Amino acid sequence: MTPVSVGQPRILSIEDDPVLGAYVHEQLGRSGFQVTWCQNGQEGLSIARRQPFDVVLMDILLPGLDGLNVLTQLRQSHSTPVLLMSALGAEADRISGFRLGADDYLPKPFSIAELHVRIEAILRRVALDRRPPALATPLTTGTLRFDDAQCEVFFRDQAAGLTRSEFRLLETLERNDEEVLSKAFLYQHVLQRGYAAHDRSLDMHISQIRRKLKAIGYTEREVRTVWGKGYVLSGRADEAL
């Protein structure tokens, strides 16, 4: 279940650091968000299950129940967008978060301005997903079927289990048939924010798309990296990979 916000966007912040938690709560509140703040994973999970939120901000290192376990359990019943935060900086933690269904990842330390931009980008993506589905026939390419209403792709009736961001990325690559799309373009038009060289979110999403398509047995085409240029959905091996 993903709630539809009426009025102020509702944010759940799960952060055990009392200084950072209070600061985020105050600053986002001043920016027009309705913020609920708690300081441990189990309480955060309970609140997220009971109340509707537009975005969940969650630290990975939490007392009681860590952020990755909270995300795992939340995804069993809710599709509420989750932005993970962590000072760990390890790629393994980012990969684990995206594999478990995180929508974005923000390394600590971060500025309130960047956090605000990330939240706004998530809200814009959700708004795009809530548009009434087009009357046109769902996009079908080869044996891969795109279902815009579900934000999902199917191969031989088996769902890939994509997140919203992963679906929009794959759909954008598909609709630009064999055209190499730059990282800057994909950040702006799919992830709804500007490209920064240190931001690995797009790379992580692409990695998850590849893994999930392979898991359902789809091998006709793949998302290929064209070094120095961007990404392309292609079945050809003649690009410089």
Secondary structure, 3 states (H helix, E strand, C coil): CCCCCCCCCEEEEECCCHHHHHHHHHHHHHCCCEEEEECCHHHHHHHHHHCCCCEEEEECCCCCCCHHHHHHHHCCCCCCCEEEEECCCCHHHHHHHHHCCCCEEEECCCCHHHHHHHHHHHHHHHHHHCCCCCCCCCCEECCEEEECCCCEEEECCEECCCCHHHHHHHHHHHHCCCCCECHHHHHHHCCCCCCCCCCCHHHHHHHHHHHHHHHCCCCCCEEEEECCCEEEEECCCCCCC
